[in-house]
Amino acid sequence: MNAAEAMKYWQSLVTFEDESCCASAHEYFDKHSKLVPKPDHMVCDRELAWRQYVRIRDNDPNFPFNRKWLT
């Protein structure tokens, strides 16, 4: 899959404007109040598609787990 195909797939999962893509957040705060992304198997399909798109686009297979804003 290339970046264009990944973006098209993510766009196909779009929700209505006032609708959340899933029932819970895609991250949580750990015991040190650090924002931590949930593992891939714990997020909705739309978030997973976004992660896959960014991984391809940025050639970053560890996104979002190695993001500087998480430190």
Secondary structure as UniProt FT lines:
FT   HELIX           3..12
FT   TURN            17..18
FT   STRAND          27..29
FT   TURN            31..32
FT   STRAND          35..37
FT   HELIX           40..42
FT   HELIX           45..57
FT   TURN            58..59
FT   TURN            61..66
FT   HELIX           68..70
//
